[in-house]
Amino acid sequence: MKLHYICLPFFMALVFLFHLQADVLIPANDKRINYYGRFDLTDSLKPRFNWSGATIEASFPGPVIGMKLEHQDAYYDIEIDGKFDTVISTGNQKDFIFKKNLSPQIHTVRIRLRSENHYSAATFHGLYIANGMVLNNPPDKPLRKIEFIGDSHTAGYGVESPDRNCSNPSGMLNKTTNTNKSFAGLITQRFHAQSIIVAWSGAGMVRNYGASAKRSPDPFPTQYDKILGAVSDKKWDYSSWKPDLVVVNLGTNDYSTTPNPDDSMYIGDYHRFIDRIYSNYPGVSILCVSSGNGNTLDRNIKKIVSDEVTVRNHPNVFYAAYPNGMEYTGCDWHPSISDNVKLANVLTDTIMKKMAWDTIPPTGVSVISHYQKVFSKINGRVEKKTFKIIVNSFESASEKILLLNVRGEVLDSRIPGGNGMCSFDLNDFCSGIYFAGNNKTGWISTVFRN
């Protein structure tokens, strides 16, 4: 028995030593770690962040992957090799091992903050990988960049709640909030984009939810510049990251309870906020999202967008509205997962038309590489929303010409006339990349903007 008592501490020490030898901490300032979102990098060994949707990404050799992170009562989605793997609840823990049995090949991990707490900041110390290993070069960062500005709808407030009541058990709201399943997270994924999501539940453009006056002292615009929400007044450096598109979804809290702000207050503050966005990002496109249904909020946002385009000479400001059929079965009558999918569908279509984007990775590699590269037998051009095709080879002139989208789906077909010509009407098509041809003529592509 005495021998057992003497050996146990020694055995535990060996276990602890083996653990230290098994995994090595790659520090947070390793250049092979990608960061997406608002990170305070003042101390590069301890980056801090707290806006929902912030993402850490790296490529590593198996079998081990984990992280060292301090964040009180937060939830993270862990994605490995492009697929959701697990949810991590931080609590008071600092060291997390996600996997210990991966294959020795190179893998990619993404750590996405899904919960929302503006009064607590995370501190990231680095990634655990197998001892003796180093990180691989990181994935190329997506070319497209989108900034989302909004309230609880953008944050994914209680989106995973099984019903509208998430007060019990305690902590259910925190657990079921998931920015990655909000329309903002879904659109980021669909367009293979980088995104910064700056969302504050309960915040309005002028008046926050439940405020007793028409104007709140701290509406969303007062929080917009902050790197760490309510934790610090330190300001974000807008020159460090410029989006192609800013999506603004603010107004639900202004009008969901009374007293509502005067129309002039909401419209005036919204215009001033757009001016701030343009000051930060000259020439950026701005999508203003409305609740729809022709209510006061919807009428005001339509007027704002119209005035921006026609009076204030901002042609890149455009409008979209929530679709019909939203059920709001998430926590506290918020959009559910299915609601967010519906909204993302509408906004995706709008963005495709206005930005001429398609839902494929814009890697710079021609999509036509998937098809036969023979261009000598076919030519074409778009004139007034008509894709005009000329087949130059007599033996191919009677072959059916197909119109494809970037996913290879056949949208239409034509048999050229005696002159080898045919055309496709693109008037009802979304902006994007289209191909015409067949395996005998080869393929020709066009970028169409509707």
Order of alpha helices (4+ residues) and beta strands (2+ residues): alpha-beta-beta-beta-beta-beta-beta-beta-beta-beta-beta-beta-alpha-alpha-alpha-beta-alpha-beta-alpha-alpha-beta-alpha-beta-alpha-beta-beta-beta-beta-beta-beta-beta
